[in-house]
Amino acid sequence: MSRRTLTSRALTRGAAPRRTLTLLATPAVLGALTVAVPAVAGVSIDPLAHSSRTRCYTIGRGRHRVRECLIPGPRGLRGLPGPPGPRGFTGKTGKTGVPGKTGLPGTPGPAGPAGTARGYAVIQPTSPTAAALLGARNITAVAQIKEGIYCVTPAAPISAGDETVAVSPEVSYSAPKVPGLIAVNAQRTGGCAVGTFEVDTYAPPVEKTASALATGYAFTIVVP
């Protein structure tokens, strides 16, 4: 506010009537009064006249006592926030905890279902015209009718004409101690009889040279 209103009441010792004086003062005058009023002798503050915004004082001047009230102006603009303070130091990393004790072994689970392979065997060549069965299950016979051509006979109810088999090289029972090329001949073009599986073995290919049928290469056979 550009002006503040001061309300004064002059009181005399006798029975003189009360008079009310209204003064208009500039902000400079009000500021001087704010500083000077507490230093004046005989100043007392009327607690009943206080409110959250208005401040009133009773000032003694000779024979008279003057009551003055100061009305505050509007709140000023809020100042800009200060810059953020420096970041604090990073605390020390805590110690690694002691590892817990190893738990007890769990209860073994139930046994899994039996495998689905109905027949299997390891075929070991023993000469250019003979071979042997090793660890056979539902494979009853094997014959090497020509070099590198093996006829494998399954046990009933496995039907070689209606079943498929899987074969793979086996090194430990091979004479050259290197894996050969092992292939199933489903049409039995090598001469195996109906009711048998024909398996043909080849020597490992040489660069730019086709592989040829060869004996001495062991293999496994599995009937799913």
N, CA, C and O of each residue as an XYZ file, in Angstrom:
896
protein
N       0.853     -1.201      0.000
C       0.000      0.000      0.000
C       0.874      1.232      0.000
O       1.926      1.247      0.640
N       0.452      2.276     -0.716
C       1.243      3.496     -0.798
C       1.023      4.376      0.411
O       1.833      5.253      0.713
N      -0.102      4.133      1.116
C      -0.379      4.945      2.305
C      -0.826      4.046      3.433
O      -1.477      3.030      3.188
N      -0.504      4.382      4.621
C      -0.966      3.650      5.787
C      -1.707      4.623      6.688
O      -1.360      5.802      6.754
N      -2.694      4.147      7.360
C      -3.543      4.998      8.195
C      -3.141      4.834      9.643
O      -3.059      3.712     10.143
N      -2.895      5.910     10.304
C      -2.578      5.919     11.720
C      -3.761      6.530     12.469
O      -4.175      7.655     12.191
N      -4.288      5.780     13.409
C      -5.423      6.283     14.207
C      -4.913      6.639     15.590
O      -4.374      5.783     16.292
N      -5.073      7.869     15.984
C      -4.554      8.340     17.273
C      -5.693      8.817     18.149
O      -6.669      9.418     17.700
N      -5.516      8.521     19.396
C      -6.487      9.027     20.373
C      -5.715      9.821     21.423
O      -4.797      9.290     22.048
N      -6.076     11.075     21.620
C      -5.422     11.923     22.613
C      -6.226     11.900     23.893
O      -7.437     12.118     23.886
N      -5.549     11.635     24.983
C      -6.211     11.530     26.281
C      -5.588     12.575     27.211
O      -4.362     12.687     27.244
N      -6.373     13.338     27.963
C      -5.903     14.337     28.937
C      -6.130     13.805     30.332
O      -6.831     12.812     30.530
N      -5.511     14.496     31.327
C      -5.681     14.074     32.716
C      -7.058     14.402     33.240
O      -7.599     13.636     34.037
N      -7.655     15.526     32.820
C      -8.950     15.907     33.325
C     -10.065     15.167     32.654
O      -9.899     14.059     32.144
N     -11.228     15.819     32.668
C     -12.421     15.210     32.076
C     -12.592     15.667     30.656
O     -13.711     15.700     30.143
N     -11.525     16.014     30.022
C     -11.629     16.520     28.643
C     -12.166     15.437     27.734
O     -11.817     14.269     27.906
N     -12.988     15.778     26.790
C     -13.567     14.783     25.871
C     -12.484     14.180     24.988
O     -11.455     14.797     24.715
N     -12.757     12.923     24.543
C     -11.819     12.209     23.670
C     -11.895     12.766     22.265
O     -12.963     13.117     21.763
N     -10.737     12.836     21.650
C     -10.671     13.297     20.274
C      -9.938     12.253     19.434
O      -8.948     11.663     19.866
N     -10.439     12.047     18.252
C      -9.835     11.051     17.339
C      -9.171     11.777     16.192
O      -9.778     12.619     15.529
N      -7.906     11.434     15.968
C      -7.128     12.079     14.919
C      -6.697     11.024     13.889
O      -6.088     10.015     14.242
N      -7.012     11.264     12.653
C      -6.633     10.353     11.563
C      -5.507     10.990     10.772
O      -5.663     12.087     10.235
N      -4.368     10.302     10.698
C      -3.196     10.824     10.021
C      -2.893      9.980      8.801
O      -3.037      8.758      8.820
N      -2.478     10.642      7.754
C      -2.035      9.956      6.543
C      -0.537     10.175      6.432
O      -0.063     11.310      6.456
N       0.197      9.094      6.311
C       1.652      9.193      6.273
C       2.187      8.446      5.080
O       1.588      7.491      4.586
N       3.323      8.906      4.638
C       3.991      8.253      3.504
C       4.749      7.043      4.013
O       4.970      6.933      5.219
N       5.164      6.111      3.126
C       5.952      4.948      3.575
C       7.230      5.340      4.281
O       7.660      4.623      5.184
N       7.863      6.454      3.911
C       9.100      6.873      4.583
C       8.835      7.231      6.028
O       9.610      6.884      6.920
N       7.718      7.939      6.256
C       7.373      8.339      7.628
C       7.050      7.112      8.454
O       7.449      7.019      9.615
N       6.317      6.152      7.853
C       5.954      4.943      8.588
C       7.181      4.134      8.951
O       7.259      3.551     10.032
N       8.146      4.103      8.032
C       9.371      3.382      8.337
C      10.107      4.012      9.498
O      10.650      3.300     10.343
N      10.136      5.361      9.559
C      10.804      6.040     10.662
C      10.101      5.775     11.969
O      10.734      5.611     13.012
N       8.772      5.734     11.904
C       8.016      5.458     13.125
C       8.266      4.043     13.607
O       8.349      3.797     14.810
N       8.385      3.111     12.672
C       8.600      1.711     13.062
C       9.889      1.567     13.836
O       9.967      0.769     14.769
N      10.938      2.355     13.451
C      12.213      2.285     14.146
C      12.193      3.085     15.434
O      12.771      2.667     16.437
N      11.535      4.230     15.412
C      11.615      5.154     16.545
C      10.668      4.813     17.661
O      10.969      5.089     18.823
N       9.510      4.212     17.349
C       8.479      4.022     18.368
C       8.959      3.214     19.547
O       8.700      3.625     20.679
N       9.659      2.066     19.368
C      10.084      1.315     20.561
C      11.024      2.088     21.453
O      11.141      1.755     22.632
N      11.712      3.122     20.943
C      12.674      3.857     21.771
C      12.018      4.969     22.565
O      12.669      5.547     23.436
N      10.783      5.291     22.311
C      10.113      6.387     23.013
C       9.766      5.962     24.421
O       9.262      4.858     24.624
N      10.027      6.819     25.406
C       9.715      6.489     26.799
C       8.226      6.384     26.976
O       7.452      7.138     26.387
N       7.842      5.444     27.790
C       6.429      5.279     28.097
C       5.673      4.522     27.061
O       4.443      4.572     27.054
N       6.364      3.794     26.147
C       5.668      3.038     25.097
C       5.154      1.745     25.687
O       5.889      1.062     26.400
N       3.932      1.396     25.414
C       3.356      0.110     25.819
C       2.569     -0.452     24.651
O       2.027      0.294     23.835
N       2.512     -1.749     24.579
C       1.799     -2.433     23.473
C       0.507     -2.990     24.006
O       0.479     -3.700     25.011
N      -0.560     -2.659     23.319
C      -1.883     -3.144     23.715
C      -2.084     -4.527     23.123
O      -2.269     -4.642     21.911
N      -2.056     -5.592     23.935
C      -2.190     -6.931     23.372
C      -3.549     -7.176     22.767
O      -3.678     -8.009     21.870
N      -4.571     -6.474     23.233
C      -5.909     -6.684     22.687
C      -6.034     -6.129     21.281
O      -6.925     -6.519     20.526
N      -5.113     -5.193     20.925
C      -5.208     -4.574     19.601
C      -4.469     -5.377     18.538
O      -4.543     -5.028     17.360
N      -3.748     -6.457     18.919
C      -2.964     -7.212     17.949
C      -3.841     -8.131     17.125
O      -4.799     -8.721     17.625
N      -3.511     -8.236     15.909
C      -4.104     -9.244     15.027
C      -2.962     -9.844     14.221
O      -1.799     -9.501     14.432
N      -3.294    -10.739     13.297
C      -2.241    -11.380     12.512
C      -1.556    -10.410     11.575
O      -0.460    -10.707     11.100
N      -2.169     -9.228     11.277
C      -1.581     -8.311     10.318
C      -1.407     -6.894     10.874
O      -0.504     -6.182     10.434
N      -2.232     -6.468     11.817
C      -2.210     -5.084     12.310
C      -1.425     -5.005     13.624
O      -1.593     -5.863     14.491
N      -0.574     -3.992     13.779
C       0.176     -3.758     15.007
C      -0.199     -2.370     15.549
O      -0.095     -1.368     14.842
N      -0.640     -2.332     16.824
C      -1.036     -1.070     17.456
C      -0.167     -0.798     18.675
O       0.218     -1.726     19.387
N       0.147      0.491     18.921
C       0.986      0.892     20.018
C       0.326      2.090     20.706
O      -0.384      2.871     20.072
N       0.578      2.224     22.045
C       0.127      3.408     22.808
C       1.379      4.136     23.281
O       2.198      3.568     24.003
N       1.526      5.396     22.870
C       2.737      6.165     23.113
C       2.399      7.340     24.039
O       1.452      8.088     23.796
N       3.194      7.483     25.105
C       2.999      8.613     26.008
C       3.833      9.805     25.594
O       5.048      9.689     25.433
N       3.184     10.971     25.416
C       3.864     12.217     25.050
C       3.414     13.329     26.017
O       2.377     13.962     25.817
N       4.213     13.546     27.055
C       3.822     14.553     28.057
C       2.550     14.128     28.775
O       2.478     13.058     29.380
N       1.552     14.998     28.688
C       0.277     14.694     29.327
C      -0.614     13.785     28.469
O      -1.627     13.268     28.938
N      -0.238     13.612     27.279
C      -1.121     12.867     26.356
C      -0.574     11.458     26.089
O       0.632     11.220     26.150
N      -1.491     10.538     25.792
C      -1.155      9.176     25.354
C      -1.822      8.959     23.995
O      -3.034      9.110     23.844
N      -1.012      8.609     23.035
C      -1.493      8.475     21.654
C      -1.465      6.999     21.254
O      -0.464      6.312     21.459
N      -2.545      6.528     20.694
C      -2.634      5.137     20.206
C      -2.439      5.150     18.686
O      -3.157      5.846     17.968
N      -1.477      4.386     18.211
C      -1.177      4.326     16.786
C      -1.198      2.876     16.303
O      -0.687      1.984     16.981
N      -1.777      2.650     15.156
C      -1.865      1.305     14.561
C      -1.229      1.322     13.172
O      -1.516      2.202     12.361
N      -0.370      0.352     12.909
C       0.312      0.207     11.620
C      -0.303     -0.950     10.846
O      -0.377     -2.073     11.347
N      -0.735     -0.678      9.650
C      -1.325     -1.715      8.793
C      -0.276     -2.111      7.753
O       0.156     -1.264      6.972
N       0.148     -3.393      7.726
C       1.203     -3.803      6.768
C       0.715     -3.754      5.335
O      -0.468     -3.942      5.052
N       1.659     -3.495      4.435
C       1.344     -3.491      3.011
C       1.320     -4.908      2.439
O       1.460     -5.876      3.186
N       1.148     -5.037      1.155
C       1.093     -6.360      0.505
C       2.452     -7.055      0.557
O       3.497     -6.414      0.661
N       2.405     -8.394      0.481
C       3.633     -9.185      0.514
C       4.439     -8.954     -0.762
O       3.877     -8.893     -1.856
N       5.730     -8.829     -0.618
C       6.593     -8.644     -1.777
C       6.752     -9.920     -2.597
O       6.310    -10.993     -2.187
N       7.391     -9.791     -3.763
C       7.619    -10.934     -4.634
C       8.599    -11.921     -3.986
O       9.511    -11.543     -3.250
N       8.375    -13.165     -4.286
C       9.238    -14.204     -3.747
C      10.588    -14.173     -4.460
O      10.646    -14.039     -5.682
N      11.659    -14.297     -3.703
C      12.988    -14.285     -4.292
C      13.291    -15.541     -5.096
O      12.641    -16.573     -4.928
N      14.286    -15.442     -5.969
C      14.690    -16.595     -6.772
C      15.356    -17.642     -5.892
O      16.048    -17.293     -4.935
N      15.157    -18.935     -6.204
C      15.814    -19.979     -5.405
C      17.325    -19.937     -5.598
O      17.820    -19.639     -6.685
N      18.026    -20.233     -4.552
C      19.478    -20.252     -4.630
C      19.987    -21.461     -5.393
O      19.236    -22.408     -5.626
N      21.249    -21.441     -5.783
C      21.818    -22.579     -6.521
C      21.894    -23.804     -5.622
O      22.010    -23.669     -4.404
N      21.829    -25.011     -6.211
C      21.923    -26.230     -5.398
C      23.292    -26.347     -4.734
O      24.312    -25.950     -5.297
N      23.286    -26.886     -3.560
C      24.532    -27.058     -2.836
C      25.376    -28.184     -3.420
O      24.881    -28.980     -4.217
N      26.641    -28.256     -3.032
C      27.520    -29.318     -3.561
C      27.049    -30.688     -3.101
O      26.449    -30.837     -2.037
N      27.335    -31.675     -3.922
C      26.938    -33.044     -3.616
C      27.833    -33.613     -2.520
O      29.044    -33.396     -2.519
N      27.232    -34.330     -1.604
C      27.998    -34.906     -0.514
C      28.868    -36.062     -0.979
O      28.693    -36.598     -2.074
N      29.806    -36.432     -0.121
C      30.698    -37.530     -0.439
C      29.951    -38.850     -0.428
O      29.014    -39.042      0.347
N      30.374    -39.752     -1.295
C      29.791    -41.089     -1.334
C      30.284    -41.901     -0.147
O      31.476    -41.921      0.159
N      29.358    -42.561      0.506
C      29.734    -43.357      1.662
C      30.502    -44.603      1.269
O      30.495    -45.016      0.109
N      31.161    -45.196      2.248
C      31.944    -46.390      2.002
C      31.030    -47.574      1.691
O      29.918    -47.672      2.209
N      31.521    -48.464      0.838
C      30.773    -49.672      0.514
C      30.796    -50.612      1.706
O      31.837    -50.830      2.327
N      29.643    -51.160      2.011
C      29.567    -52.075      3.141
C      30.291    -53.384      2.871
O      30.534    -53.744      1.719
N      30.626    -54.078      3.918
C      31.329    -55.346      3.790
C      30.399    -56.422      3.239
O      29.195    -56.425      3.496
N      30.990    -57.325      2.480
C      30.218    -58.438      1.932
C      29.848    -59.387      3.060
O      30.670    -59.739      3.906
N      28.589    -59.787      3.044
C      28.121    -60.690      4.084
C      28.739    -62.079      3.978
O      29.231    -62.477      2.923
N      28.704    -62.791      5.068
C      29.246    -64.153      5.102
C      28.298    -65.074      4.343
O      27.091    -65.036      4.584
N      28.818    -65.912      3.420
C      27.921    -66.822      2.681
C      27.178    -67.750      3.633
O      27.723    -68.206      4.638
N      25.950    -68.011      3.299
C      25.161    -68.916      4.118
C      25.599    -70.363      3.956
O      26.330    -70.705      3.026
N      25.149    -71.192      4.859
C      25.493    -72.599      4.820
C      24.810    -73.291      3.632
O      23.709    -72.920      3.224
N      25.490    -74.296      3.098
C      24.918    -75.069      1.996
C      23.716    -75.857      2.496
O      23.775    -76.529      3.525
N      22.633    -75.758      1.749
C      21.429    -76.467      2.139
C      21.568    -77.975      1.992
O      22.466    -78.475      1.315
N      20.667    -78.674      2.635
C      20.669    -80.133      2.553
C      20.252    -80.580      1.157
O      19.460    -79.903      0.502
N      20.780    -81.716      0.695
C      20.372    -82.220     -0.623
C      18.879    -82.500     -0.659
O      18.299    -82.988      0.311
N      18.279    -82.190     -1.774
C      16.863    -82.454     -1.922
C      16.575    -83.936     -2.094
O      17.467    -84.741     -2.364
N      15.317    -84.265     -1.930
C      14.899    -85.659     -2.107
C      14.985    -86.033     -3.581
O      14.513    -85.279     -4.432
N      15.579    -87.183     -3.900
C      15.665    -87.580     -5.315
C      14.281    -87.683     -5.950
O      13.332    -88.168     -5.333
N      14.188    -87.227     -7.170
C      12.927    -87.296     -7.876
C      12.622    -88.712     -8.348
O      13.487    -89.587     -8.312
N      11.415    -88.925     -8.781
C      11.050    -90.267     -9.262
C      11.783    -90.602    -10.556
O      12.184    -89.712    -11.306
N      11.946    -91.860    -10.796
C      12.624    -92.310    -12.011
C      11.796    -91.926    -13.236
O      10.568    -92.002    -13.231
N      12.508    -91.514    -14.282
C      11.819    -91.145    -15.511
C      11.279    -92.359    -16.251
O      11.643    -93.497    -15.955
N      10.423    -92.106    -17.195
C       9.860    -93.230    -17.964
C      10.947    -93.920    -18.793
O      11.986    -93.337    -19.104
N      10.681    -95.134    -19.127
C      11.638    -95.896    -19.926
C      11.806    -95.251    -21.298
O      10.882    -94.633    -21.826
N      13.017    -95.410    -21.871
C      13.275    -94.844    -23.188
C      12.373    -95.448    -24.263
O      11.769    -96.506    -24.081
N      12.305    -94.741    -25.381
C      11.406    -95.188    -26.445
C      12.103    -96.033    -27.510
O      11.450    -96.594    -28.389
N      13.455    -96.122    -27.427
C      14.153    -96.927    -28.430
C      13.792    -98.404    -28.229
O      14.004    -98.963    -27.152
N      13.253    -99.017    -29.262
C      12.856   -100.431    -29.157
C      13.976   -101.382    -29.534
O      13.936   -102.561    -29.183
N      14.974   -100.878    -30.247
C      16.092   -101.727    -30.610
C      17.335   -100.894    -30.855
O      17.244    -99.756    -31.315
N      18.513   -101.464    -30.545
C      19.773   -100.758    -30.779
C      20.913   -101.769    -30.720
O      20.765   -102.869    -30.187
N      22.055   -101.370    -31.280
C      23.247   -102.223    -31.262
C      24.421   -101.434    -31.809
O      24.251   -100.437    -32.509
N      25.649   -101.913    -31.466
C      26.873   -101.418    -32.071
C      27.345   -102.497    -33.050
O      27.466   -103.669    -32.695
N      27.603   -102.077    -34.276
C      28.065   -103.011    -35.306
C      29.565   -102.834    -35.476
O      30.045   -101.747    -35.796
N      30.313   -103.943    -35.251
C      31.773   -103.904    -35.356
C      32.232   -104.789    -36.520
O      32.038   -106.004    -36.488
N      32.843   -104.179    -37.554
C      33.382   -105.028    -38.620
C      34.551   -105.873    -38.092
O      35.434   -105.359    -37.405
N      34.548   -107.159    -38.416
C      35.632   -108.043    -37.986
C      36.499   -108.510    -39.147
O      37.624   -108.962    -38.932
N      35.995   -108.409    -40.370
C      36.750   -108.746    -41.577
C      36.026   -108.112    -42.749
O      34.942   -107.560    -42.562
N      36.582   -108.168    -43.948
C      35.891   -107.598    -45.108
C      34.553   -108.269    -45.411
O      33.788   -107.747    -46.222
N      34.250   -109.396    -44.793
C      32.995   -110.098    -45.083
C      32.239   -110.470    -43.820
O      31.275   -111.231    -43.905
N      32.626   -109.971    -42.654
C      31.956   -110.348    -41.411
C      31.881   -109.160    -40.465
O      32.654   -108.209    -40.577
N      30.911   -109.230    -39.504
C      30.730   -108.184    -38.500
C      30.123   -108.804    -37.256
O      29.572   -109.904    -37.313
N      30.222   -108.101    -36.123
C      29.705   -108.611    -34.851
C      28.751   -107.592    -34.238
O      28.868   -106.388    -34.466
N      27.784   -108.116    -33.436
C      26.846   -107.283    -32.694
C      27.389   -107.054    -31.295
O      27.857   -107.997    -30.658
N      27.337   -105.816    -30.800
C      27.775   -105.472    -29.446
C      26.648   -104.754    -28.726
O      26.079   -103.797    -29.252
N      26.320   -105.217    -27.511
C      25.281   -104.562    -26.700
C      23.947   -104.479    -27.408
O      23.270   -103.454    -27.320
N      23.556   -105.509    -28.095
C      22.347   -105.471    -28.911
C      21.084   -105.638    -28.077
O      21.059   -106.374    -27.091
N      20.028   -104.931    -28.504
C      18.683   -105.116    -27.940
C      17.702   -105.126    -29.104
O      17.580   -104.150    -29.844
N      17.008   -106.245    -29.250
C      16.047   -106.463    -30.337
C      16.705   -106.354    -31.721
O      16.024   -106.083    -32.710
N      17.997   -106.559    -31.789
C      18.721   -106.746    -33.052
C      19.342   -108.141    -32.970
O      20.154   -108.423    -32.088
N      18.951   -108.992    -33.888
C      19.313   -110.408    -33.752
C      20.503   -110.826    -34.600
O      21.186   -111.789    -34.249
N      20.780   -110.132    -35.713
C      21.866   -110.597    -36.584
C      22.363   -109.466    -37.469
O      21.649   -108.493    -37.709
N      23.595   -109.602    -37.954
C      24.167   -108.672    -38.902
C      25.069   -109.467    -39.841
O      25.754   -110.396    -39.412
N      25.069   -109.103    -41.112
C      25.920   -109.767    -42.106
C      26.473   -108.705    -43.040
O      25.750   -107.805    -43.469
N      27.775   -108.814    -43.357
C      28.402   -107.925    -44.329
C      28.484   -108.712    -45.642
O      29.379   -109.530    -45.854
N      27.494   -108.421    -46.524
C      27.403   -109.225    -47.737
C      28.410   -108.773    -48.783
O      28.825   -109.576    -49.618
N      28.795   -107.561    -48.758
C      29.830   -107.019    -49.632
C      30.648   -106.037    -48.813
O      30.238   -105.641    -47.722
N      31.776   -105.652    -49.323
C      32.601   -104.696    -48.589
C      31.836   -103.391    -48.378
O      31.478   -102.706    -49.337
N      31.592   -103.060    -47.121
C      30.912   -101.820    -46.776
C      29.400   -101.891    -46.827
O      28.751   -100.860    -46.650
N      28.786   -103.079    -47.066
C      27.328   -103.217    -47.111
C      26.923   -104.211    -46.013
O      27.334   -105.371    -46.020
N      26.087   -103.710    -45.047
C      25.697   -104.511    -43.887
C      24.173   -104.688    -43.894
O      23.420   -103.740    -44.112
N      23.745   -105.938    -43.648
C      22.330   -106.266    -43.534
C      22.054   -106.580    -42.070
O      22.592   -107.543    -41.525
N      21.209   -105.761    -41.432
C      20.924   -105.884    -40.004
C      19.511   -106.417    -39.833
O      18.565   -105.869    -40.400
N      19.361   -107.494    -39.048
C      18.054   -108.130    -38.863
C      17.482   -107.750    -37.501
O      18.130   -107.993    -36.483
N      16.258   -107.146    -37.451
C      15.643   -106.817    -36.164
C      14.800   -107.980    -35.646
O      14.455   -108.899    -36.388
N      14.480   -107.917    -34.357
C      13.602   -108.913    -33.742
C      12.158   -108.458    -33.897
O      11.881   -107.263    -33.995
N      11.234   -109.428    -33.917
C       9.812   -109.119    -33.959
C       9.435   -108.410    -32.657
O      10.018   -108.716    -31.616
N       8.477   -107.469    -32.677
C       7.601   -107.126    -33.812
C       8.128   -105.990    -34.688
O       7.353   -105.390    -35.434
N       9.425   -105.678    -34.618
C       9.967   -104.623    -35.470
C       9.979   -105.107    -36.905
O      10.512   -106.177    -37.199
N       9.386   -104.311    -37.816
C       9.334   -104.668    -39.234
C      10.250   -103.723    -40.007
O      10.011   -102.516    -40.062
N      11.291   -104.283    -40.597
C      12.259   -103.457    -41.321
C      11.641   -102.776    -42.526
O      12.098   -101.710    -42.941
N      10.601   -103.384    -43.094
C       9.974   -102.771    -44.256
C       9.111   -101.572    -43.903
O       8.826   -100.740    -44.763
N       8.685   -101.473    -42.627
C       7.784   -100.382    -42.220
C       8.425    -99.404    -41.243
O       7.806    -98.391    -40.916
N       9.629    -99.662    -40.766
C      10.266    -98.841    -39.740
C      11.403    -98.011    -40.337
O      11.914    -98.298    -41.419
N      11.773    -96.987    -39.599
C      12.964    -96.203    -39.940
C      13.984    -96.382    -38.823
O      13.616    -96.640    -37.677
N      15.257    -96.245    -39.154
C      16.315    -96.390    -38.156
C      17.251    -95.194    -38.242
O      17.256    -94.445    -39.220
N      18.034    -95.040    -37.200
C      19.043    -93.975    -37.166
C      20.405    -94.622    -36.970
O      20.560    -95.509    -36.131
N      21.405    -94.174    -37.753
C      22.762    -94.713    -37.652
C      23.739    -93.567    -37.491
O      23.467    -92.445    -37.917
N      24.903    -93.855    -36.863
C      25.948    -92.841    -36.672
C      27.291    -93.545    -36.537
O      27.337    -94.704    -36.126
N      28.392    -92.862    -36.877
C      29.715    -93.489    -36.800
C      30.107    -93.811    -35.358
O      29.698    -93.121    -34.424
N      30.899    -94.859    -35.189
C      31.463    -95.245    -33.891
C      32.959    -95.441    -34.099
O      33.362    -96.236    -34.949
N      33.792    -94.729    -33.337
C      35.230    -94.685    -33.604
C      35.998    -95.793    -32.892
O      36.905    -96.389    -33.471
N      35.639    -96.075    -31.633
C      36.479    -96.976    -30.833
C      36.545    -98.397    -31.390
O      37.538    -99.094    -31.179
N      35.493    -98.839    -32.105
C      35.489   -100.189    -32.683
C      35.819   -100.166    -34.167
O      35.705   -101.199    -34.827
N      36.221    -99.034    -34.712
C      36.595    -98.947    -36.126
C      38.069    -99.304    -36.286
O      38.896    -98.961    -35.440
N      38.388    -99.992    -37.371
C      39.787   -100.367    -37.618
C      40.646    -99.144    -37.941
O      41.762    -99.048    -37.431
N      40.169    -98.198    -38.773
C      41.022    -97.022    -39.067
C      41.080    -96.011    -37.918
O      41.898    -95.093    -37.956
N      40.222    -96.163    -36.890
C      40.156    -95.245    -35.745
C      39.799    -93.813    -36.148
O      40.145    -92.848    -35.467
N      39.100    -93.711    -37.268
C      38.546    -92.416    -37.697
C      37.099    -92.675    -38.097
O      36.786    -93.775    -38.554
N      36.220    -91.713    -37.943
C      34.819    -91.948    -38.299
C      34.635    -92.040    -39.811
O      35.175    -91.232    -40.567
N      33.875    -93.024    -40.230
C      33.539    -93.128    -41.645
C      32.210    -92.447    -41.926
O      31.598    -91.863    -41.032
N      31.769    -92.527    -43.179
C      30.457    -92.017    -43.564
C      29.489    -93.181    -43.510
O      29.681    -94.192    -44.185
N      28.421    -93.031    -42.682
C      27.461    -94.106    -42.462
C      26.110    -93.651    -42.996
O      25.666    -92.547    -42.679
N      25.448    -94.481    -43.802
C      24.175    -94.093    -44.407
C      23.233    -95.296    -44.448
O      23.661    -96.425    -44.686
N      21.930    -95.032    -44.210
C      20.898    -96.058    -44.355
C      20.476    -96.107    -45.822
O      20.234    -95.068    -46.438
N      20.388    -97.316    -46.378
C      19.912    -97.514    -47.744
C      18.505    -98.086    -47.656
O      18.329    -99.303    -47.594
N      17.482    -97.195    -47.650
C      16.112    -97.633    -47.413
C      15.589    -98.568    -48.501
O      14.740    -99.411    -48.210
N      16.064    -98.452    -49.751
C      15.575    -99.299    -50.837
C      16.408   -100.578    -50.994
O      16.150   -101.394    -51.879
N      17.420   -100.739    -50.114
C      18.256   -101.933    -50.113
C      18.815   -102.235    -51.504
O      18.729   -103.371    -51.970
N      19.374   -101.249    -52.158
C      19.936   -101.447    -53.505
C      21.258   -102.201    -53.473
O      21.742   -102.632    -54.519
N      21.841   -102.367    -52.314
C      23.103   -103.092    -52.199
C      22.931   -104.597    -52.184
O      23.908   -105.333    -52.319
N      21.666   -105.078    -52.017
C      21.436   -106.533    -52.054
C      20.915   -107.124    -50.774
O      20.791   -108.348    -50.720
N      20.595   -106.378    -49.733
C      20.058   -106.945    -48.493
C      18.625   -107.436    -48.728
O      17.884   -106.868    -49.530
N      18.250   -108.505    -48.009
C      16.936   -109.117    -48.175
C      15.863   -108.280    -47.504
O      16.151   -107.485    -46.609
N      14.596   -108.465    -47.949
C      13.446   -107.832    -47.310
C      13.368   -108.321    -45.870
O      13.615   -109.497    -45.602
N      13.035   -107.450    -44.961
C      13.000   -107.816    -43.545
C      14.280   -107.446    -42.819
O      14.394   -107.690    -41.618
N      15.255   -106.858    -43.525
C      16.499   -106.401    -42.889
C      16.717   -104.919    -43.200
O      16.175   -104.378    -44.164
N      17.523   -104.284    -42.357
C      17.932   -102.902    -42.613
C      19.267   -102.946    -43.330
O      20.171   -103.671    -42.916
N      19.401   -102.163    -44.423
C      20.690   -102.085    -45.110
C      21.404   -100.802    -44.692
O      20.843    -99.709    -44.758
N      22.662   -100.964    -44.257
C      23.496    -99.829    -43.862
C      24.776    -99.898    -44.677
O      25.441   -100.933    -44.713
N      25.122    -98.786    -45.337
C      26.324    -98.723    -46.176
C      27.353    -97.817    -45.502
O      27.010    -96.754    -44.985
N      28.619    -98.247    -45.512
C      29.697    -97.452    -44.906
C      30.688    -97.032    -45.986
O      31.003    -97.798    -46.897
N      31.179    -95.780    -45.861
C      32.099    -95.203    -46.846
C      33.324    -94.658    -46.119
O      33.247    -94.224    -44.970
N      34.436    -94.692    -46.809
C      35.649    -94.070    -46.279
C      35.472    -92.554    -46.284
O      34.742    -92.025    -47.122
N      36.119    -91.857    -45.375
C      36.018    -90.391    -45.379
C      36.440    -89.843    -46.728
O      37.402    -90.336    -47.316
N      35.738    -88.826    -47.238
C      36.066    -88.301    -48.563
C      37.407    -87.580    -48.573
O      37.776    -86.908    -47.609
N      38.112    -87.727    -49.654
C      39.338    -86.977    -49.880
C      38.983    -85.771    -50.739
O      38.074    -85.852    -51.565
N      39.683    -84.656    -50.559
C      39.369    -83.434    -51.283
C      39.290    -83.706    -52.787
O      40.222    -84.258    -53.372
N      38.168    -83.315    -53.414
C      37.899    -83.448    -54.839
C      37.817    -84.910    -55.304
O      37.917    -85.193    -56.498
N      37.633    -85.842    -54.339
C      37.510    -87.261    -54.685
C      36.284    -87.822    -53.992
O      36.116    -87.626    -52.788
N      35.418    -88.521    -54.730
C      34.193    -89.086    -54.168
C      34.536    -90.225    -53.228
O      35.529    -90.929    -53.409
N      33.668    -90.396    -52.193
C      33.883    -91.491    -51.256
C      33.470    -92.810    -51.908
O      32.622    -92.832    -52.800
N      34.068    -93.893    -51.461
C      33.748    -95.227    -51.965
C      33.386    -96.128    -50.807
O      33.824    -95.905    -49.678
N      32.578    -97.157    -51.082
C      32.236    -98.140    -50.059
C      33.514    -98.738    -49.492
O      34.451    -99.049    -50.227
N      33.537    -98.893    -48.180
C      34.733    -99.420    -47.530
C      34.328   -100.123    -46.263
O      33.326    -99.766    -45.643
N      35.097   -101.121    -45.871
C      34.862   -101.872    -44.641
C      35.752   -101.340    -43.539
O      36.651   -100.535    -43.778
N      35.488   -101.800    -42.337
C      36.339   -101.424    -41.189
C      35.782   -100.299    -40.361
O      36.366    -99.979    -39.325
N      34.660    -99.663    -40.760
C      34.109    -98.514    -40.028
C      32.894    -98.987    -39.191
O      31.864    -99.378    -39.740
N      33.042    -98.941    -37.866
C      31.955    -99.348    -36.972
C      30.877    -98.265    -36.949
O      31.113    -97.114    -37.315
N      29.658    -98.682    -36.496
C      28.553    -97.720    -36.401
C      27.539    -98.213    -35.389
O      27.538    -99.383    -35.009
N      26.671    -97.301    -34.956
C      25.549    -97.658    -34.074
C      24.267    -97.591    -34.879
O      24.158    -96.827    -35.838
N      23.287    -98.410    -34.475
C      21.984    -98.405    -35.117
C      20.921    -98.393    -34.033
O      21.004    -99.150    -33.066
N      19.913    -97.526    -34.194
C      18.850    -97.349    -33.208
C      17.512    -97.419    -33.924
O      17.302    -96.760    -34.942
N      16.589    -98.245    -33.366
C      15.221    -98.327    -33.882
C      14.333    -97.581    -32.889
O      14.140    -98.072    -31.777
N      13.782    -96.412    -33.240
C      12.950    -95.636    -32.284
C      11.705    -96.416    -31.870
O      10.901    -95.921    -31.080
